[in-house]
Amino acid sequence: MELVYEGNEGHLASRDLAAQASEAVLRRGQAGLLRHRDMRVELLLEGRARQDILEFTRQILAPLLRDAKHRALHETLSRYIQEGKSVARTAQALNIHANTLYQRLQRVETLTGRRLADAADFTLLSLACQLHADYSGEAAAVR
């Protein structure tokens, strides 16, 4: 089998990219297909164990995940991120008033100690939400 790949570097490169995508799917613990070009942040996580990634998300999102009464805040934050920080679309998707959304987002900031208006904080929260959805098996619920 190796003889087939030795003659064409394009095949070797494609095989390596497919292997990376396959490892990412295994790391997520989910079935399905993940194209290498669709890996996004997965490229940064190569070599990281699934448990390490979940621990990172739990550290960032701990105040929203550890208490059942704050699960709605986690859902609100995740939807707000999905909707590109659009208050109107997020409120509509959650079937709540915009003022309720603002109150929930303020509560998220208070509990997490991070500001959504701060680019670094927002990036960290966004990354943690996406990774948590992908690696905890809650992806279908968030998307």
DSSP file (Angstrom, degrees, kcal/mol; ACC not computed):
  #  RESIDUE AA STRUCTURE BP1 BP2  ACC     N-H-->O    O-->H-N    N-H-->O    O-->H-N    TCO  KAPPA ALPHA  PHI   PSI    X-CA   Y-CA   Z-CA
    1    1 A M    >>        0   0    0      0, 0.0     4,-1.0     0, 0.0     3,-0.9   0.000 360.0 360.0 360.0 -39.1    0.0    0.0    0.0
    2    2 A E  H 3>  +     0   0    0      1,-0.2     4,-1.8     2,-0.2     3,-0.1   0.812 360.0  66.2 -60.0 -30.8    2.8    2.4    0.8
    3    3 A L  H 3> S+     0   0    0      1,-0.2     4,-0.8     2,-0.2    -1,-0.2   0.852  97.0  54.5 -62.2 -34.1    4.1    2.0   -2.8
    4    4 A V  H <4 S+     0   0    0     -3,-0.9     3,-0.4     1,-0.2     4,-0.3   0.905 112.3  42.8 -64.9 -41.3    1.0    3.7   -4.2
    5    5 A Y  H >< S+     0   0    0     -4,-1.0     3,-1.0     1,-0.2     7,-0.4   0.746 100.4  69.9 -80.0 -23.8    1.5    6.7   -2.0
    6    6 A E  H 3< S+     0   0    0     -4,-1.8    -1,-0.2     1,-0.2    -2,-0.2   0.809  96.0  54.2 -64.2 -29.4    5.2    7.1   -2.5
    7    7 A G  T 3< S+     0   0    0     -4,-0.8     2,-0.4    -3,-0.4    -1,-0.2   0.623 110.0  44.8 -82.3 -13.1    4.8    8.2   -6.1
    8    8 A N    X>  -     0   0    0     -3,-1.0     4,-1.4    -4,-0.3     3,-0.7  -0.911  55.9-167.2-140.3 109.8    2.4   11.1   -5.4
    9    9 A E  H 3> S+     0   0    0     -2,-0.4     4,-2.7     1,-0.2     5,-0.2   0.784  89.8  66.3 -65.7 -26.2    2.9   13.6   -2.7
   10   10 A G  H 3> S+     0   0    0      1,-0.2     4,-2.3     2,-0.2    -1,-0.2   0.892 101.1  48.8 -61.1 -39.4   -0.6   14.9   -3.2
   11   11 A H  H <> S+     0   0    0     -3,-0.7     4,-2.6     2,-0.2    -1,-0.2   0.902 110.6  50.7 -66.4 -40.8   -1.9   11.5   -2.0
   12   12 A L  H  X S+     0   0    0     -4,-1.4     4,-2.4    -7,-0.4    -2,-0.2   0.929 111.5  47.2 -62.2 -45.2    0.3   11.6    1.1
   13   13 A A  H  X S+     0   0    0     -4,-2.7     4,-2.3     1,-0.2    -2,-0.2   0.924 113.1  48.6 -63.2 -44.0   -0.8   15.1    2.0
   14   14 A S  H  X S+     0   0    0     -4,-2.3     4,-2.5     1,-0.2    -1,-0.2   0.895 110.5  51.3 -63.5 -39.9   -4.5   14.2    1.5
   15   15 A R  H  X S+     0   0    0     -4,-2.6     4,-2.3     2,-0.2    -1,-0.2   0.912 110.0  49.6 -63.4 -41.8   -4.0   11.1    3.6
   16   16 A D  H  X S+     0   0    0     -4,-2.4     4,-2.1     2,-0.2    -2,-0.2   0.902 111.5  48.2 -64.5 -41.4   -2.4   13.2    6.4
   17   17 A L  H  X S+     0   0    0     -4,-2.3     4,-2.2     2,-0.2    -2,-0.2   0.899 111.7  49.9 -65.9 -40.4   -5.2   15.7    6.3
   18   18 A A  H  X S+     0   0    0     -4,-2.5     4,-2.5     1,-0.2    -2,-0.2   0.887 109.0  52.5 -64.5 -38.7   -7.8   12.9    6.4
   19   19 A A  H  X S+     0   0    0     -4,-2.3     4,-2.5     2,-0.2    -2,-0.2   0.899 108.2  51.0 -64.5 -40.4   -6.0   11.3    9.4
   20   20 A Q  H  X S+     0   0    0     -4,-2.1     4,-2.0     2,-0.2    -2,-0.2   0.930 111.9  46.6 -61.8 -45.3   -6.1   14.7   11.3
   21   21 A A  H  X S+     0   0    0     -4,-2.2     4,-2.0     1,-0.2    -2,-0.2   0.901 111.8  51.2 -64.4 -40.8   -9.8   15.0   10.7
   22   22 A S  H  X S+     0   0    0     -4,-2.5     4,-2.2     1,-0.2    -1,-0.2   0.909 109.2  50.3 -63.0 -43.1  -10.4   11.4   11.7
   23   23 A E  H  X S+     0   0    0     -4,-2.5     4,-2.6     1,-0.2    -1,-0.2   0.877 108.3  53.9 -62.5 -37.6   -8.5   11.9   14.9
   24   24 A A  H  X S+     0   0    0     -4,-2.0     4,-2.1     2,-0.2    -1,-0.2   0.910 108.0  49.0 -64.1 -42.0  -10.5   15.0   15.6
   25   25 A V  H  X>S+     0   0    0     -4,-2.0     5,-1.6     2,-0.2     4,-1.1   0.914 113.0  47.6 -63.6 -42.6  -13.8   13.1   15.3
   26   26 A L  H  <5S+     0   0    0     -4,-2.2     3,-0.3     1,-0.2    -2,-0.2   0.905 109.6  53.0 -64.0 -40.7  -12.4   10.4   17.6
   27   27 A R  H  <5S+     0   0    0     -4,-2.6    -1,-0.2     1,-0.2    -2,-0.2   0.875 107.7  51.6 -63.0 -37.6  -11.3   13.0   20.1
   28   28 A R  H  <5S-     0   0    0     -4,-2.1    -1,-0.2    -5,-0.2    -2,-0.2   0.772 106.6-131.9 -68.4 -25.4  -14.8   14.5   20.1
   29   29 A G  T  <5 +     0   0    0     -4,-1.1     2,-0.3    -3,-0.3    -3,-0.2   0.793  65.2 121.0  77.0  28.4  -16.2   11.1   20.8
   30   30 A Q      < -     0   0    0     -5,-1.6    -1,-0.3     2,-0.0     2,-0.2  -0.889  59.7-125.2-124.8 154.1  -18.8   11.5   18.0
   31   31 A A        +     0   0    0     -2,-0.3     2,-0.3    -3,-0.1    -5,-0.0  -0.558  61.4  66.1 -89.2 160.8  -19.6    9.6   14.9
   32   32 A G  S    S-     0   0    0     -2,-0.2     2,-0.4     2,-0.0    -7,-0.1  -0.760  79.9 -54.1 128.0-170.8  -19.7   11.2   11.5
   33   33 A L        -     0   0    0     -2,-0.3     2,-0.4    -8,-0.0   -11,-0.0  -0.907  36.2-177.2-113.6 134.6  -17.6   12.9    8.9
   34   34 A L        -     0   0    0     -2,-0.4     2,-0.2   -16,-0.1    -9,-0.1  -0.963  18.1-145.7-130.9 114.2  -15.4   15.9    9.5
   35   35 A R    >   -     0   0    0     -2,-0.4     3,-1.5     1,-0.1     4,-0.2  -0.545  19.5-124.9 -77.6 144.9  -13.6   17.4    6.5
   36   36 A H  G >  S+     0   0    0      1,-0.3     3,-1.7    -2,-0.2     4,-0.3   0.884 111.3  56.5 -56.9 -40.4  -10.2   18.8    7.2
   37   37 A R  G 3  S+     0   0    0      1,-0.3    -1,-0.3     2,-0.1     3,-0.2   0.681 106.9  51.5 -67.5 -15.5  -11.2   22.1    5.7
   38   38 A D  G <  S+     0   0    0     -3,-1.5    -1,-0.3     1,-0.2    -2,-0.2   0.268  81.0  97.8-100.2   9.8  -14.1   22.3    8.2
   39   39 A M    X   +     0   0    0     -3,-1.7     3,-2.4     1,-0.2    -1,-0.2   0.820  48.7 163.1 -73.0 -31.2  -11.9   21.6   11.2
   40   40 A R  G >  S+     0   0    0     -4,-0.3     3,-1.6     1,-0.3     4,-0.3  -0.272  74.2  10.3  52.5-117.7  -11.5   25.3   12.3
   41   41 A V  G >> S+     0   0    0      1,-0.3     3,-1.6     2,-0.2     4,-0.7   0.685 113.6  81.3 -68.3 -18.0  -10.3   25.3   15.9
   42   42 A E  G X4 S+     0   0    0     -3,-2.4     3,-0.9     1,-0.3     4,-0.4   0.818  80.8  67.3 -56.1 -29.8   -9.7   21.6   15.9
   43   43 A L  G X4 S+     0   0    0     -3,-1.6     3,-0.5     1,-0.3    -1,-0.3   0.827  99.8  49.2 -61.9 -30.6   -6.4   22.3   14.2
   44   44 A L  G <4 S+     0   0    0     -3,-1.6    -1,-0.3    -4,-0.3    -2,-0.2   0.676 106.3  57.9 -79.0 -17.7   -5.2   24.0   17.4
   45   45 A L  G X<  +     0   0    0     -3,-0.9     3,-2.7    -4,-0.7    -1,-0.2   0.403  69.8 136.3 -97.3   2.5   -6.2   21.0   19.5
   46   46 A E  T <  S+     0   0    0     -3,-0.5     3,-0.1    -4,-0.4    -3,-0.0  -0.252  76.3  17.5 -55.0 131.2   -4.2   18.3   17.8
   47   47 A G  T 3  S+     0   0    0      1,-0.3     2,-0.4     0, 0.0    -1,-0.3   0.348  96.8 123.3  88.2  -6.0   -2.6   16.1   20.3
   48   48 A R    <   -     0   0    0     -3,-2.7    -1,-0.3     1,-0.0     2,-0.2  -0.707  62.7-121.7 -89.5 138.9   -4.9   17.3   23.1
   49   49 A A     >  -     0   0    0     -2,-0.4     4,-1.8     1,-0.1     3,-0.4  -0.488  18.6-120.8 -76.4 148.2   -6.9   14.7   25.0
   50   50 A R  H  > S+     0   0    0      1,-0.2     4,-2.5     2,-0.2     5,-0.2   0.889 113.9  54.3 -54.8 -43.0  -10.7   15.0   25.0
   51   51 A Q  H  > S+     0   0    0      1,-0.2     4,-2.3     2,-0.2    -1,-0.2   0.858 105.4  53.0 -63.3 -36.1  -10.7   15.2   28.8
   52   52 A D  H  > S+     0   0    0     -3,-0.4     4,-2.0     2,-0.2    -1,-0.2   0.900 110.0  48.2 -64.8 -40.4   -8.2   18.1   28.7
   53   53 A I  H  X S+     0   0    0     -4,-1.8     4,-2.1     2,-0.2    -2,-0.2   0.920 112.5  47.9 -66.9 -44.4  -10.5   20.0   26.3
   54   54 A L  H  X S+     0   0    0     -4,-2.5     4,-2.4     1,-0.2    -2,-0.2   0.878 109.5  53.6 -64.6 -37.1  -13.6   19.4   28.5
   55   55 A E  H  X S+     0   0    0     -4,-2.3     4,-2.1     2,-0.2    -1,-0.2   0.904 107.3  51.8 -63.5 -40.9  -11.7   20.4   31.6
   56   56 A F  H  X S+     0   0    0     -4,-2.0     4,-2.0     2,-0.2    -2,-0.2   0.939 111.4  46.7 -58.8 -48.0  -10.7   23.7   29.9
   57   57 A T  H  X S+     0   0    0     -4,-2.1     4,-2.7     1,-0.2    -2,-0.2   0.887 111.2  51.9 -64.7 -37.7  -14.4   24.4   29.0
   58   58 A R  H  X S+     0   0    0     -4,-2.4     4,-0.9     1,-0.2    -1,-0.2   0.868 107.6  52.3 -67.7 -35.5  -15.5   23.5   32.5
   59   59 A Q  H  < S+     0   0    0     -4,-2.1     3,-0.3     2,-0.2    -1,-0.2   0.927 115.8  40.0 -64.5 -44.0  -13.0   25.9   34.0
   60   60 A I  H  < S+     0   0    0     -4,-2.0    -2,-0.2     1,-0.2    -1,-0.2   0.905 127.4  32.6 -71.4 -42.1  -14.2   28.8   31.8
   61   61 A L  H >X S+     0   0    0     -4,-2.7     3,-1.8    -5,-0.2     4,-1.5   0.297  82.1 119.3 -99.6   8.2  -18.0   28.0   32.0
   62   62 A A  H >X S+     0   0    0     -4,-0.9     4,-2.7     1,-0.3     3,-0.5   0.840  72.7  52.3 -47.2 -48.6  -18.0   26.5   35.6
   63   63 A P  H 34 S+     0   0    0      0, 0.0     4,-0.3     0, 0.0    -1,-0.3   0.802 115.3  43.1 -62.4 -24.6  -20.4   29.1   37.1
   64   64 A L  H <4 S+     0   0    0     -3,-1.8    10,-0.4    -6,-0.1    -2,-0.2   0.689 121.0  38.9 -91.1 -20.0  -22.9   28.4   34.3
   65   65 A L  H << S+     0   0    0     -4,-1.5    -3,-0.2    -3,-0.5    -1,-0.1   0.778 105.3  59.2-101.1 -32.0  -22.5   24.6   34.2
   66   66 A R  S  < S+     0   0    0     -4,-2.7     2,-0.5    -5,-0.2    -2,-0.1   0.740 100.3  57.8 -78.1 -20.8  -22.3   23.5   37.9
   67   67 A D  S >  S-     0   0    0     -4,-0.3     3,-2.2    -5,-0.3     4,-0.3  -0.941  71.9-147.7-114.1 122.5  -25.6   24.9   39.0
   68   68 A A  G >  S+     0   0    0     -2,-0.5     3,-1.4     1,-0.3     4,-0.3   0.802  97.1  63.2 -57.8 -30.9  -28.7   23.7   37.3
   69   69 A K  G 3  S+     0   0    0      1,-0.3    -1,-0.3     2,-0.1     3,-0.2   0.656 101.6  52.5 -71.3 -12.4  -30.4   27.0   37.8
   70   70 A H  G X> S+     0   0    0     -3,-2.2     4,-1.6     1,-0.2     3,-0.6   0.385  78.1  96.3-101.0   2.9  -27.8   28.7   35.6
   71   71 A R  H <> S+     0   0    0     -3,-1.4     4,-2.5    -4,-0.3     5,-0.2   0.853  80.5  58.0 -60.1 -34.5  -28.2   26.3   32.7
   72   72 A A  H 3> S+     0   0    0     -4,-0.3     4,-2.3    -3,-0.2    -1,-0.3   0.849 103.7  53.1 -64.3 -32.3  -30.5   28.8   31.0
   73   73 A L  H <> S+     0   0    0     -3,-0.6     4,-2.7     2,-0.2    -1,-0.2   0.886 108.0  49.6 -69.5 -38.1  -27.7   31.3   31.2
   74   74 A H  H  X S+     0   0    0     -4,-1.6     4,-2.6   -10,-0.4    -2,-0.2   0.927 112.2  47.9 -64.0 -44.4  -25.4   28.9   29.4
   75   75 A E  H  X S+     0   0    0     -4,-2.5     4,-2.4     2,-0.2    -2,-0.2   0.896 111.9  50.6 -61.9 -40.6  -28.0   28.3   26.8
   76   76 A T  H  X S+     0   0    0     -4,-2.3     4,-2.6     2,-0.2    -2,-0.2   0.933 111.9  46.3 -64.0 -46.9  -28.5   32.1   26.4
   77   77 A L  H  X S+     0   0    0     -4,-2.7     4,-2.3     2,-0.2    -2,-0.2   0.929 112.7  50.1 -61.8 -45.6  -24.7   32.7   26.0
   78   78 A S  H  X S+     0   0    0     -4,-2.6     4,-2.5     1,-0.2    -1,-0.2   0.908 113.1  45.6 -60.8 -42.9  -24.4   29.9   23.5
   79   79 A R  H  X S+     0   0    0     -4,-2.4     4,-2.4     2,-0.2    -1,-0.2   0.899 110.2  54.3 -68.0 -40.0  -27.3   31.2   21.4
   80   80 A Y  H  <>S+     0   0    0     -4,-2.6     5,-2.7     2,-0.2     6,-0.4   0.900 111.4  45.7 -59.6 -41.9  -26.0   34.8   21.6
   81   81 A I  H ><5S+     0   0    0     -4,-2.3     3,-1.8     3,-0.2    -2,-0.2   0.932 112.0  51.3 -66.1 -46.8  -22.6   33.6   20.3
   82   82 A Q  H 3<5S+     0   0    0     -4,-2.5    -2,-0.2     1,-0.3    -1,-0.2   0.859 107.3  53.8 -58.1 -37.0  -24.3   31.5   17.6
   83   83 A E  T ><5S-     0   0    0     -4,-2.4     3,-1.0    -5,-0.1    -1,-0.3   0.240 119.5-109.1 -86.8  14.1  -26.4   34.5   16.5
   84   84 A G  T < 5S-     0   0    0     -3,-1.8    -3,-0.2     1,-0.2    -2,-0.1   0.844  70.3 -59.3  65.0  35.2  -23.2   36.7   16.1
   85   85 A K  T 3 <S+     0   0    0     -5,-2.7     2,-0.7     1,-0.2    -1,-0.2   0.693  92.6 153.8  65.6  21.8  -24.0   38.8   19.1
   86   86 A S    <>  -     0   0    0     -3,-1.0     4,-2.2    -6,-0.4    -1,-0.2  -0.730  31.4-164.4 -84.0 116.6  -27.3   39.9   17.6
   87   87 A V  H  > S+     0   0    0     -2,-0.7     4,-2.8     2,-0.2     5,-0.3   0.925  87.8  50.0 -65.2 -44.8  -29.7   40.8   20.4
   88   88 A A  H  > S+     0   0    0      1,-0.2     4,-2.2     2,-0.2     5,-0.2   0.941 114.4  42.3 -61.9 -49.4  -32.8   40.7   18.1
   89   89 A R  H  > S+     0   0    0      2,-0.2     4,-2.7     1,-0.2    -1,-0.2   0.897 116.3  49.2 -66.3 -39.0  -32.0   37.3   16.6
   90   90 A T  H  X S+     0   0    0     -4,-2.2     4,-2.3     2,-0.2     5,-0.2   0.945 111.9  47.4 -65.9 -47.3  -31.0   35.8   20.0
   91   91 A A  H  X>S+     0   0    0     -4,-2.8     5,-2.5    -5,-0.2     4,-0.7   0.906 114.3  48.0 -60.7 -41.1  -34.1   37.1   21.8
   92   92 A Q  H ><5S+     0   0    0     -4,-2.2     3,-0.6    -5,-0.3    -1,-0.2   0.929 111.3  49.9 -65.0 -44.7  -36.3   35.8   19.0
   93   93 A A  H 3<5S+     0   0    0     -4,-2.7    -2,-0.2     1,-0.2    -1,-0.2   0.856 117.2  40.6 -62.9 -35.1  -34.5   32.4   19.0
   94   94 A L  H 3<5S-     0   0    0     -4,-2.3    -1,-0.2    -5,-0.2    -2,-0.2   0.501 108.2-126.5 -90.8  -4.6  -35.0   32.1   22.8
   95   95 A N  T <<5 +     0   0    0     -4,-0.7     2,-0.3    -3,-0.6    -3,-0.2   0.919  68.3 121.8  58.1  46.8  -38.5   33.5   22.6
   96   96 A I      < -     0   0    0     -5,-2.5    -1,-0.2    -6,-0.1     2,-0.1  -0.872  68.6 -94.5-130.9 165.1  -37.6   36.2   25.2
   97   97 A H     >  -     0   0    0     -2,-0.3     4,-2.0     1,-0.1     3,-0.4  -0.484  34.9-116.9 -76.5 150.7  -37.7   40.0   25.3
   98   98 A A  H  > S+     0   0    0      1,-0.2     4,-2.5     2,-0.2     5,-0.2   0.865 116.3  55.7 -57.2 -38.0  -34.5   41.9   24.5
   99   99 A N  H  > S+     0   0    0      1,-0.2     4,-2.2     2,-0.2    -1,-0.2   0.883 105.6  51.6 -64.0 -36.8  -34.4   43.3   28.0
  100  100 A T  H  > S+     0   0    0     -3,-0.4     4,-2.4     2,-0.2    -1,-0.2   0.904 108.8  51.6 -64.0 -40.8  -34.5   39.8   29.4
  101  101 A L  H  X S+     0   0    0     -4,-2.0     4,-2.8     2,-0.2     5,-0.2   0.939 108.9  49.8 -60.8 -47.4  -31.6   38.9   27.2
  102  102 A Y  H  X S+     0   0    0     -4,-2.5     4,-2.2     1,-0.2    -1,-0.2   0.899 110.8  50.3 -58.7 -40.9  -29.6   41.9   28.4
  103  103 A Q  H  X S+     0   0    0     -4,-2.2     4,-1.9     2,-0.2    -1,-0.2   0.911 111.6  47.8 -63.5 -42.4  -30.3   40.9   32.0
  104  104 A R  H  X S+     0   0    0     -4,-2.4     4,-2.4     2,-0.2    -2,-0.2   0.916 111.1  50.2 -65.1 -42.6  -29.2   37.3   31.4
  105  105 A L  H  X S+     0   0    0     -4,-2.8     4,-2.2     1,-0.2    -1,-0.2   0.873 108.9  52.1 -65.8 -36.2  -26.0   38.5   29.7
  106  106 A Q  H  X S+     0   0    0     -4,-2.2     4,-2.3    -5,-0.2    -1,-0.2   0.894 109.4  50.2 -63.6 -38.8  -25.2   40.8   32.6
  107  107 A R  H  X S+     0   0    0     -4,-1.9     4,-2.8     2,-0.2     5,-0.2   0.894 107.7  53.3 -66.1 -39.8  -25.7   37.8   34.9
  108  108 A V  H  X S+     0   0    0     -4,-2.4     4,-2.6     1,-0.2     6,-0.3   0.930 109.9  48.5 -58.6 -45.8  -23.4   35.7   32.7
  109  109 A E  H  X>S+     0   0    0     -4,-2.2     4,-1.9     1,-0.2     5,-0.6   0.908 112.4  48.4 -62.1 -42.3  -20.7   38.5   33.0
  110  110 A T  H  <5S+     0   0    0     -4,-2.3    -2,-0.2     1,-0.2    -1,-0.2   0.935 115.5  43.2 -63.6 -46.9  -21.2   38.6   36.8
  111  111 A L  H  <5S+     0   0    0     -4,-2.8    -2,-0.2     1,-0.2    -1,-0.2   0.885 122.1  37.1 -69.1 -39.4  -20.9   34.9   37.3
  112  112 A T  H  <5S-     0   0    0     -4,-2.6    -1,-0.2    -5,-0.2    -2,-0.2   0.700  97.6-131.9 -87.7 -19.4  -18.0   34.3   34.9
  113  113 A G  T  <5 +     0   0    0     -4,-1.9     2,-0.4    -5,-0.3    -3,-0.2   0.712  69.5 116.9  74.4  19.5  -16.1   37.5   35.7
  114  114 A R      < -     0   0    0     -5,-0.6     2,-0.5    -6,-0.3    -1,-0.3  -0.932  61.1-133.1-124.2 145.5  -15.7   38.1   32.0
  115  115 A R    >   -     0   0    0     -2,-0.4     3,-1.0     1,-0.1     7,-0.4  -0.843   2.1-151.6-101.5 128.8  -17.0   41.0   29.9
  116  116 A L  T 3  S+     0   0    0     -2,-0.5    -1,-0.1     1,-0.2     6,-0.1   0.742  98.1  59.3 -68.5 -22.9  -18.7   40.2   26.6
  117  117 A A  T 3  S+     0   0    0      4,-0.1     2,-0.5     5,-0.1    -1,-0.2   0.660  87.3  88.4 -79.3 -15.9  -17.6   43.6   25.2
  118  118 A D  S <> S-     0   0    0     -3,-1.0     4,-3.1     1,-0.2     5,-0.3  -0.737  74.7-145.2 -85.1 124.1  -14.0   42.7   25.8
  119  119 A A  H  > S+     0   0    0     -2,-0.5     4,-2.5     1,-0.2     5,-0.2   0.892  97.3  47.4 -58.6 -43.5  -12.6   40.9   22.7
  120  120 A A  H  > S+     0   0    0      2,-0.2     4,-2.2     1,-0.2    -1,-0.2   0.924 114.9  45.6 -66.0 -44.1  -10.4   38.6   24.7
  121  121 A D  H  > S+     0   0    0      2,-0.2     4,-2.6     1,-0.2     5,-0.2   0.928 114.0  48.8 -64.0 -44.7  -13.1   37.6   27.2
  122  122 A F  H  X S+     0   0    0     -4,-3.1     4,-2.9    -7,-0.4     5,-0.2   0.911 110.5  51.2 -62.7 -41.6  -15.7   37.1   24.4
  123  123 A T  H  X S+     0   0    0     -4,-2.5     4,-2.7    -5,-0.3    -1,-0.2   0.920 111.4  47.8 -61.0 -43.8  -13.3   35.0   22.4
  124  124 A L  H  X S+     0   0    0     -4,-2.2     4,-2.5     2,-0.2    -2,-0.2   0.923 114.5  45.2 -64.3 -45.3  -12.5   32.8   25.4
  125  125 A L  H  X S+     0   0    0     -4,-2.6     4,-2.5     2,-0.2    -2,-0.2   0.908 114.0  49.9 -64.3 -42.0  -16.2   32.4   26.3
  126  126 A S  H  X S+     0   0    0     -4,-2.9     4,-2.4    -5,-0.2    -2,-0.2   0.933 112.5  46.4 -62.5 -46.8  -17.1   31.7   22.6
  127  127 A L  H  X S+     0   0    0     -4,-2.7     4,-2.8    -5,-0.2     5,-0.3   0.923 112.5  50.2 -61.5 -45.4  -14.4   29.1   22.3
  128  128 A A  H  X S+     0   0    0     -4,-2.5     4,-2.5    -5,-0.2    -1,-0.2   0.907 111.2  49.0 -62.3 -41.7  -15.4   27.4   25.5
  129  129 A C  H  X S+     0   0    0     -4,-2.5     4,-2.3     2,-0.2    -1,-0.2   0.930 113.7  45.7 -63.3 -45.3  -19.1   27.3   24.5
  130  130 A Q  H  X S+     0   0    0     -4,-2.4     4,-2.5     2,-0.2    -2,-0.2   0.934 115.3  45.8 -66.1 -45.2  -18.3   25.8   21.1
  131  131 A L  H  X S+     0   0    0     -4,-2.8     4,-2.8     2,-0.2     5,-0.3   0.893 111.6  52.7 -65.4 -38.4  -15.8   23.2   22.5
  132  132 A H  H  X S+     0   0    0     -4,-2.5     4,-2.2    -5,-0.3     6,-0.6   0.927 111.1  47.0 -62.4 -43.0  -18.2   22.3   25.3
  133  133 A A  H  X S+     0   0    0     -4,-2.3     6,-1.2    -5,-0.2     4,-0.6   0.924 117.1  43.4 -62.8 -44.0  -21.0   21.7   22.7
  134  134 A D  H  < S+     0   0    0     -4,-2.5    -2,-0.2     4,-0.2    -1,-0.2   0.859 123.7  33.6 -70.9 -36.2  -18.7   19.7   20.5
  135  135 A Y  H  < S+     0   0    0     -4,-2.8    -2,-0.2    -5,-0.2    -3,-0.2   0.654 113.8  53.5-100.5 -17.3  -17.0   17.6   23.1
  136  136 A S  H  < S-     0   0    0     -4,-2.2    -1,-0.1    -5,-0.3    -3,-0.1   0.544 108.4-111.8 -94.8  -5.9  -19.7   17.1   25.8
  137  137 A G  S  < S+     0   0    0     -4,-0.6     3,-0.3    -5,-0.2     4,-0.1   0.553  90.8 110.8  88.2   7.8  -22.3   15.7   23.4
  138  138 A E     >  +     0   0    0     -6,-0.6     4,-1.5    -5,-0.4     3,-0.5   0.259  39.5 107.6 -96.1  11.6  -24.5   18.8   23.7
  139  139 A A  H  > S+     0   0    0     -6,-1.2     4,-2.3     1,-0.2    -1,-0.2   0.881  75.3  53.3 -58.8 -41.8  -23.8   19.9   20.1
  140  140 A A  H  4 S+     0   0    0     -3,-0.3    -1,-0.2     1,-0.2    -2,-0.1   0.854 108.9  50.4 -64.5 -33.5  -27.3   19.0   18.8
  141  141 A A  H  4 S+     0   0    0     -3,-0.5    -1,-0.2     1,-0.2    -2,-0.2   0.830 114.2  43.5 -73.1 -31.3  -28.9   21.0   21.6
  142  142 A V  H  <        0   0    0     -4,-1.5    -2,-0.2     1,-0.2    -1,-0.2   0.843 360.0 360.0 -84.0 -35.1  -26.9   24.1   20.9
  143  143 A R     <        0   0    0     -4,-2.3    -1,-0.2    -5,-0.2    -2,-0.1   0.467 360.0 360.0 -85.0 360.0  -27.0   24.2   17.1
